[in-house]
C-alpha cells in the first residue's frame, strides 16, 4: 500500500487472523525508521513506512538473538526488495515476506498492513 506523506488522519492496522487490529497513527511512522507495536497475544510487530509511503509489518523478535529489536534496525533495499537489518547481528529481513536474506532457513512473521480511517 502506498500513501501520501501528508495524510495524517489515518490509523495503521494489521491483519490478525480474520480481524484488523489498529496499532498506531500513520503520523507515528517516519520513513526509514521502525516502530514496535504490542499485539494482543504478547508478541510484537515492527512497522515501517518507506520513503515512497509503502507500509510494512513483520515480527519484531530477532530469531538469531531472541531480542525484540527489528523495529530499531536499519532499512535498505537489496535487488529491489526492501529489508531491515537487525541492529544486533546485522542479518537482513525482507519487509514484504519476513524471509531472512542471509539465511534461507530463517523467517519472521510478515503481516498484511493497511491505513484506514
OpenMM code with the backbone's topology and positions (N, CA, C; nanometers):
from openmm import Vec3, app, unit

residues = "UNK UNK UNK UNK UNK UNK UNK UNK UNK UNK UNK UNK UNK UNK UNK UNK UNK UNK UNK UNK UNK UNK UNK UNK UNK UNK UNK UNK UNK UNK UNK UNK UNK UNK UNK UNK UNK UNK UNK UNK UNK UNK UNK UNK UNK UNK UNK UNK UNK UNK UNK UNK UNK UNK UNK UNK UNK UNK UNK UNK UNK UNK UNK UNK UNK UNK UNK UNK UNK UNK UNK UNK UNK UNK UNK UNK UNK UNK UNK UNK UNK UNK UNK UNK UNK UNK UNK UNK UNK UNK UNK UNK UNK UNK UNK UNK UNK UNK UNK UNK UNK UNK UNK UNK UNK UNK UNK UNK UNK UNK UNK UNK UNK UNK UNK UNK UNK".split()
positions = [
    Vec3(0.0847, -0.1169, 0.0000),
    Vec3(0.0000, 0.0000, 0.0000),
    Vec3(0.0895, 0.1235, 0.0000),
    Vec3(0.0580, 0.2234, -0.0826),
    Vec3(0.1329, 0.3472, -0.0905),
    Vec3(0.0449, 0.4625, -0.0432),
    Vec3(0.1021, 0.5484, 0.0397),
    Vec3(0.0263, 0.6607, 0.0954),
    Vec3(0.1030, 0.7905, 0.0791),
    Vec3(0.0304, 0.8991, 0.0631),
    Vec3(0.0927, 1.0304, 0.0582),
    Vec3(0.1390, 1.0675, 0.1986),
    Vec3(0.2625, 1.1193, 0.2142),
    Vec3(0.3142, 1.1538, 0.3470),
    Vec3(0.2291, 1.2557, 0.4212),
    Vec3(0.1573, 1.3419, 0.3491),
    Vec3(0.0787, 1.4435, 0.4172),
    Vec3(-0.0512, 1.3887, 0.4770),
    Vec3(-0.0838, 1.2630, 0.4493),
    Vec3(-0.2043, 1.2018, 0.5059),
    Vec3(-0.1757, 1.1623, 0.6494),
    Vec3(-0.2404, 1.2314, 0.7447),
    Vec3(-0.2067, 1.2072, 0.8846),
    Vec3(-0.3241, 1.1625, 0.9699),
    Vec3(-0.4459, 1.1618, 0.9169),
    Vec3(-0.5611, 1.1240, 0.9980),
    Vec3(-0.5903, 0.9740, 0.9910),
    Vec3(-0.5038, 0.8975, 0.9310),
    Vec3(-0.5248, 0.7544, 0.9138),
    Vec3(-0.4601, 0.6741, 1.0264),
    Vec3(-0.5158, 0.5576, 1.0517),
    Vec3(-0.4633, 0.4632, 1.1518),
    Vec3(-0.4001, 0.3458, 1.0790),
    Vec3(-0.2919, 0.2941, 1.1340),
    Vec3(-0.2265, 0.1756, 1.0795),
    Vec3(-0.2907, 0.0533, 1.1424),
    Vec3(-0.3287, -0.0406, 1.0575),
    Vec3(-0.3920, -0.1632, 1.1045),
    Vec3(-0.3185, -0.2848, 1.0501),
    Vec3(-0.3101, -0.3901, 1.1333),
    Vec3(-0.2515, -0.5186, 1.0946),
    Vec3(-0.3612, -0.6225, 1.0901),
    Vec3(-0.3520, -0.7132, 0.9926),
    Vec3(-0.4466, -0.8243, 0.9883),
    Vec3(-0.3957, -0.9354, 1.0786),
    Vec3(-0.4787, -0.9702, 1.1772),
    Vec3(-0.4505, -1.0819, 1.2668),
    Vec3(-0.5662, -1.1788, 1.2520),
    Vec3(-0.5410, -1.2948, 1.1936),
    Vec3(-0.6450, -1.3941, 1.1643),
    Vec3(-0.7485, -1.3282, 1.0734),
    Vec3(-0.8726, -1.3185, 1.1182),
    Vec3(-0.9797, -1.2620, 1.0360),
    Vec3(-1.0087, -1.1161, 1.0682),
    Vec3(-0.9377, -1.0574, 1.1634),
    Vec3(-0.9681, -0.9218, 1.2095),
    Vec3(-0.8527, -0.8265, 1.1821),
    Vec3(-0.8851, -0.6978, 1.1791),
    Vec3(-0.7853, -0.5918, 1.1677),
    Vec3(-0.7658, -0.5284, 1.3046),
    Vec3(-0.6413, -0.5128, 1.3463),
    Vec3(-0.6063, -0.4513, 1.4739),
    Vec3(-0.5434, -0.3154, 1.4477),
    Vec3(-0.5998, -0.2096, 1.5051),
    Vec3(-0.5411, -0.0765, 1.4939),
    Vec3(-0.4237, -0.0680, 1.5902),
    Vec3(-0.3056, -0.0281, 1.5384),
    Vec3(-0.1859, -0.0275, 1.6225),
    Vec3(-0.1260, 0.1116, 1.6448),
    Vec3(-0.1452, 0.2057, 1.5515),
    Vec3(-0.0897, 0.3399, 1.5718),
    Vec3(-0.1440, 0.4347, 1.4654),
    Vec3(-0.1138, 0.5633, 1.4824),
    Vec3(-0.1461, 0.6631, 1.3805),
    Vec3(-0.0409, 0.6581, 1.2708),
    Vec3(-0.0813, 0.6883, 1.1483),
    Vec3(0.0137, 0.6922, 1.0370),
    Vec3(0.1278, 0.7891, 1.0673),
    Vec3(0.0971, 0.9016, 1.1317),
    Vec3(0.1990, 1.0018, 1.1631),
    Vec3(0.3086, 0.9512, 1.2552),
    Vec3(0.2850, 0.8387, 1.3234),
    Vec3(0.3862, 0.7801, 1.4114),
    Vec3(0.5020, 0.7213, 1.3312),
    Vec3(0.4751, 0.6832, 1.2068),
    Vec3(0.5762, 0.6181, 1.1238),
    Vec3(0.6552, 0.7198, 1.0427),
    Vec3(0.7826, 0.7301, 1.0733),
    Vec3(0.8739, 0.8160, 0.9989),
    Vec3(0.9421, 0.7309, 0.8932),
    Vec3(0.9420, 0.7751, 0.7672),
    Vec3(1.0061, 0.6942, 0.6633),
    Vec3(1.1502, 0.6570, 0.7008),
    Vec3(1.1795, 0.5279, 0.6835),
    Vec3(1.3142, 0.4789, 0.7115),
    Vec3(1.3385, 0.4377, 0.8554),
    Vec3(1.2405, 0.4568, 0.9433),
    Vec3(1.2551, 0.4202, 1.0843),
    Vec3(1.1395, 0.3305, 1.1248),
    Vec3(1.1643, 0.2383, 1.2154),
    Vec3(1.0616, 0.1447, 1.2579),
    Vec3(0.9966, 0.1846, 1.3892),
    Vec3(0.8794, 0.1251, 1.4143),
    Vec3(0.8048, 0.1415, 1.5383),
    Vec3(0.7595, 0.0029, 1.5820),
    Vec3(0.7715, -0.0270, 1.7111),
    Vec3(0.7254, -0.1545, 1.7645),
    Vec3(0.5828, -0.1402, 1.8159),
    Vec3(0.5031, -0.2447, 1.7949),
    Vec3(0.3649, -0.2470, 1.8445),
    Vec3(0.3418, -0.3780, 1.9181),
    Vec3(0.2804, -0.3689, 2.0356),
    Vec3(0.2467, -0.4876, 2.1136),
    Vec3(0.1158, -0.5454, 2.0618),
    Vec3(0.1157, -0.6757, 2.0336),
    Vec3(-0.0027, -0.7442, 1.9832),
    Vec3(-0.0788, -0.8082, 2.0992),
    Vec3(-0.2073, -0.8387, 2.0801),
    Vec3(-0.2881, -0.8927, 2.1909),
    Vec3(-0.2333, -1.0213, 2.2530),
    Vec3(-0.1616, -1.1026, 2.1757),
    Vec3(-0.1085, -1.2290, 2.2291),
    Vec3(0.0278, -1.2129, 2.2960),
    Vec3(0.0769, -1.0886, 2.3086),
    Vec3(0.2045, -1.0629, 2.3746),
    Vec3(0.3230, -1.0527, 2.2798),
    Vec3(0.3055, -1.0940, 2.1540),
    Vec3(0.4132, -1.0773, 2.0564),
    Vec3(0.4216, -0.9305, 2.0161),
    Vec3(0.5257, -0.8968, 1.9415),
    Vec3(0.5425, -0.7607, 1.8918),
    Vec3(0.5555, -0.7621, 1.7404),
    Vec3(0.5109, -0.6546, 1.6779),
    Vec3(0.5303, -0.6335, 1.5344),
    Vec3(0.6183, -0.5108, 1.5168),
    Vec3(0.7001, -0.5128, 1.4132),
    Vec3(0.7817, -0.3983, 1.3746),
    Vec3(0.7170, -0.3376, 1.2501),
    Vec3(0.6796, -0.2097, 1.2589),
    Vec3(0.6112, -0.1424, 1.1484),
    Vec3(0.7047, -0.0422, 1.0830),
    Vec3(0.6951, -0.0329, 0.9512),
    Vec3(0.7822, 0.0557, 0.8751),
    Vec3(0.7025, 0.1252, 0.7653),
    Vec3(0.7453, 0.2454, 0.7313),
    Vec3(0.6965, 0.3168, 0.6129),
    Vec3(0.8192, 0.3605, 0.5362),
    Vec3(0.8227, 0.3298, 0.4063),
    Vec3(0.9396, 0.3714, 0.3285),
    Vec3(0.9185, 0.5128, 0.2732),
    Vec3(1.0171, 0.5625, 0.2049),
    Vec3(1.0122, 0.6997, 0.1567),
    Vec3(0.9045, 0.7228, 0.0505),
    Vec3(0.8605, 0.6169, -0.0161),
    Vec3(0.7520, 0.6308, -0.1138),
    Vec3(0.6146, 0.6157, -0.0482),
    Vec3(0.6107, 0.5867, 0.0828),
    Vec3(0.4850, 0.5758, 0.1554),
    Vec3(0.4335, 0.4341, 0.1731),
    Vec3(0.5034, 0.3341, 0.1210),
    Vec3(0.4590, 0.1949, 0.1383),
    Vec3(0.4747, 0.1528, 0.2832),
    Vec3(0.3805, 0.0703, 0.3291),
    Vec3(0.3774, 0.0234, 0.4678),
    Vec3(0.4155, -0.1236, 0.4747),
    Vec3(0.4860, -0.1603, 0.5825),
    Vec3(0.5291, -0.2980, 0.6046),
    Vec3(0.5159, -0.3307, 0.7530),
    Vec3(0.4940, -0.4587, 0.7815),
    Vec3(0.4918, -0.5045, 0.9205),
    Vec3(0.5440, -0.6477, 0.9257),
    Vec3(0.6429, -0.6688, 1.0116),
    Vec3(0.6993, -0.8017, 1.0337),
    Vec3(0.7114, -0.8228, 1.1844),
    Vec3(0.7416, -0.9449, 1.2247),
    Vec3(0.7662, -0.9708, 1.3660),
    Vec3(0.8849, -0.8905, 1.4148),
    Vec3(0.8801, -0.8442, 1.5375),
    Vec3(0.9871, -0.7596, 1.5923),
    Vec3(1.0999, -0.8403, 1.6559),
    Vec3(1.0758, -0.9688, 1.6816),
    Vec3(1.1755, -1.0524, 1.7500),
    Vec3(1.2815, -1.1028, 1.6525),
    Vec3(1.4076, -1.0716, 1.6827),
    Vec3(1.5209, -1.1204, 1.6039),
    Vec3(1.5387, -1.2692, 1.6346),
    Vec3(1.5179, -1.3580, 1.5371),
    Vec3(1.5263, -1.5011, 1.5662),
    Vec3(1.6676, -1.5492, 1.5993),
    Vec3(1.7692, -1.4717, 1.5695),
    Vec3(1.9067, -1.5121, 1.5982),
    Vec3(1.9466, -1.4834, 1.7423),
    Vec3(1.8851, -1.3818, 1.8034),
    Vec3(1.9216, -1.3450, 1.9409),
    Vec3(1.8041, -1.3565, 2.0383),
    Vec3(1.6826, -1.3572, 1.9873),
    Vec3(1.5644, -1.3597, 2.0722),
    Vec3(1.5216, -1.2225, 2.1212),
    Vec3(1.5978, -1.1203, 2.0892),
    Vec3(1.5660, -0.9848, 2.1346),
    Vec3(1.4624, -0.9193, 2.0426),
    Vec3(1.3740, -0.8413, 2.0998),
    Vec3(1.2713, -0.7694, 2.0240),
    Vec3(1.3286, -0.6360, 1.9764),
    Vec3(1.4038, -0.6399, 1.8655),
    Vec3(1.4794, -0.5223, 1.8220),
    Vec3(1.4681, -0.4886, 1.6737),
    Vec3(1.3961, -0.5657, 1.5940),
    Vec3(1.3960, -0.5397, 1.4498),
    Vec3(1.3404, -0.4018, 1.4159),
    Vec3(1.2515, -0.3496, 1.4978),
    Vec3(1.1979, -0.2148, 1.4727),
    Vec3(1.3067, -0.1079, 1.4827),
    Vec3(1.4188, -0.1406, 1.5446),
    Vec3(1.5298, -0.0449, 1.5594),
    Vec3(1.6368, -0.0613, 1.4521),
    Vec3(1.6131, -0.1534, 1.3586),
    Vec3(1.7128, -0.1827, 1.2559),
    Vec3(1.7194, -0.0778, 1.1466),
    Vec3(1.8221, -0.0904, 1.0646),
    Vec3(1.8418, -0.0013, 0.9507),
    Vec3(1.7694, -0.0580, 0.8296),
    Vec3(1.6985, 0.0276, 0.7558),
    Vec3(1.6272, -0.0172, 0.6371),
    Vec3(1.7096, 0.0099, 0.5128),
    Vec3(1.6814, -0.0681, 0.4109),
    Vec3(1.7500, -0.0526, 0.2832),
    Vec3(1.6817, -0.1379, 0.1788),
    Vec3(1.7465, -0.1539, 0.0626),
    Vec3(1.6956, -0.2419, -0.0415),
    Vec3(1.8081, -0.3293, -0.0927),
    Vec3(1.7721, -0.4486, -0.1355),
    Vec3(1.8661, -0.5431, -0.1963),
    Vec3(1.7939, -0.6069, -0.3137),
    Vec3(1.8484, -0.5914, -0.4330),
    Vec3(1.7863, -0.6440, -0.5549),
    Vec3(1.6420, -0.5954, -0.5672),
    Vec3(1.6183, -0.4701, -0.5294),
    Vec3(1.4863, -0.4104, -0.5410),
    Vec3(1.3880, -0.4485, -0.4311),
    Vec3(1.4320, -0.5263, -0.3338),
    Vec3(1.3445, -0.5706, -0.2239),
    Vec3(1.3772, -0.4912, -0.0974),
    Vec3(1.2750, -0.4362, -0.0290),
    Vec3(1.3009, -0.3630, 0.0950),
    Vec3(1.3342, -0.4592, 0.2083),
    Vec3(1.4276, -0.4179, 0.2936),
    Vec3(1.4651, -0.5020, 0.4075),
    Vec3(1.4948, -0.4159, 0.5285),
    Vec3(1.5000, -0.4826, 0.6445),
    Vec3(1.5514, -0.4219, 0.7660),
    Vec3(1.6645, -0.5110, 0.8143),
    Vec3(1.7753, -0.4498, 0.8561),
    Vec3(1.8890, -0.5228, 0.9111),
    Vec3(1.8822, -0.5157, 1.0634),
    Vec3(1.8920, -0.6308, 1.1265),
    Vec3(1.8889, -0.6349, 1.2729),
    Vec3(2.0008, -0.5477, 1.3293),
    Vec3(1.9706, -0.4694, 1.4328),
    Vec3(2.0759, -0.3855, 1.4909),
    Vec3(2.1795, -0.4663, 1.5696),
    Vec3(2.1533, -0.5935, 1.5956),
    Vec3(2.2470, -0.6729, 1.6751),
    Vec3(2.3485, -0.7457, 1.5892),
    Vec3(2.3039, -0.8416, 1.5095),
    Vec3(2.3974, -0.9227, 1.4305),
    Vec3(2.3924, -0.8905, 1.2818),
    Vec3(2.3101, -0.7951, 1.2446),
    Vec3(2.3022, -0.7386, 1.1086),
    Vec3(2.2390, -0.8281, 1.0022),
    Vec3(2.1718, -0.9393, 1.0401),
    Vec3(2.1009, -1.0164, 0.9396),
    Vec3(1.9881, -0.9308, 0.8827),
    Vec3(1.9634, -0.9468, 0.7522),
    Vec3(1.8630, -0.8662, 0.6836),
    Vec3(1.7351, -0.9479, 0.6645),
    Vec3(1.6199, -0.8825, 0.6875),
    Vec3(1.4896, -0.9469, 0.6741),
    Vec3(1.4058, -0.8701, 0.5728),
    Vec3(1.3535, -0.9433, 0.4739),
    Vec3(1.2681, -0.8860, 0.3712),
    Vec3(1.1422, -0.8309, 0.4382),
    Vec3(1.1107, -0.7048, 0.4132),
    Vec3(0.9956, -0.6413, 0.4780),
    Vec3(0.8621, -0.6876, 0.4202),
    Vec3(0.8617, -0.7476, 0.3037),
    Vec3(0.7368, -0.7962, 0.2455),
    Vec3(0.7051, -0.9392, 0.2885),
    Vec3(0.8073, -1.0237, 0.2982),
    Vec3(0.7841, -1.1660, 0.3267),
    Vec3(0.8313, -1.2114, 0.4639),
    Vec3(0.9223, -1.1360, 0.5270),
    Vec3(0.9812, -1.1776, 0.6539),
    Vec3(1.0996, -1.2722, 0.6377),
    Vec3(1.1313, -1.3103, 0.5147),
    Vec3(1.2412, -1.4025, 0.4867),
    Vec3(1.3761, -1.3388, 0.5201),
    Vec3(1.4623, -1.4138, 0.5888),
    Vec3(1.5981, -1.3661, 0.6144),
    Vec3(1.6765, -1.3751, 0.4845),
    Vec3(1.7387, -1.2672, 0.4437),
    Vec3(1.8150, -1.2642, 0.3196),
    Vec3(1.9530, -1.3269, 0.3366),
    Vec3(1.9939, -1.3498, 0.4597),
    Vec3(2.1270, -1.4035, 0.4870),
    Vec3(2.1253, -1.5495, 0.5291),
    Vec3(2.0071, -1.6054, 0.5546),
    Vec3(1.9925, -1.7456, 0.5939),
    Vec3(1.8538, -1.7916, 0.5511),
    Vec3(1.8450, -1.8645, 0.4413),
    Vec3(1.7159, -1.9026, 0.3837),
    Vec3(1.6302, -1.9886, 0.4751),
    Vec3(1.6884, -2.0469, 0.5785),
    Vec3(1.6115, -2.1327, 0.6689),
    Vec3(1.5388, -2.0530, 0.7777),
    Vec3(1.5585, -1.9209, 0.7797),
    Vec3(1.5025, -1.8369, 0.8868),
    Vec3(1.4046, -1.7359, 0.8284),
    Vec3(1.2945, -1.7179, 0.8993),
    Vec3(1.1903, -1.6230, 0.8581),
    Vec3(1.1230, -1.5676, 0.9834),
    Vec3(1.0806, -1.4430, 0.9775),
    Vec3(0.9978, -1.3843, 1.0826),
    Vec3(0.8581, -1.3666, 1.0242),
    Vec3(0.7552, -1.3567, 1.1099),
    Vec3(0.6200, -1.3363, 1.0568),
    Vec3(0.6104, -1.2055, 0.9784),
    Vec3(0.5328, -1.2081, 0.8721),
    Vec3(0.5012, -1.0868, 0.7961),
    Vec3(0.3505, -1.0670, 0.8060),
    Vec3(0.3092, -0.9429, 0.8250),
    Vec3(0.1681, -0.9117, 0.8446),
    Vec3(0.1163, -0.8265, 0.7295),
    Vec3(-0.0089, -0.8503, 0.6928),
    Vec3(-0.0754, -0.7616, 0.5992),
    Vec3(-0.1034, -0.6325, 0.6759),
    Vec3(-0.0769, -0.5199, 0.6130),
    Vec3(-0.0899, -0.3917, 0.6814),
    Vec3(-0.1660, -0.2952, 0.5908),
    Vec3(-0.2447, -0.2079, 0.6530),
    Vec3(-0.3182, -0.1074, 0.5772),
    Vec3(-0.3343, 0.0177, 0.6613),
    Vec3(-0.3681, 0.1260, 0.5933),
    Vec3(-0.4042, 0.2507, 0.6609),
    Vec3(-0.5535, 0.2699, 0.6413),
    Vec3(-0.6238, 0.3021, 0.7486),
    Vec3(-0.7694, 0.3172, 0.7423),
    Vec3(-0.8127, 0.4325, 0.8322),
    Vec3(-0.9293, 0.4836, 0.8046),
    Vec3(-0.9848, 0.5931, 0.8848),
    Vec3(-1.0437, 0.5371, 1.0133),
] * unit.nanometer
topology = app.Topology()
chain = topology.addChain("A")
for resn in residues:
    res = topology.addResidue(resn, chain)
    for name in ("N", "CA", "C"):
        topology.addAtom(name, app.Element.getBySymbol(name[0]), res)
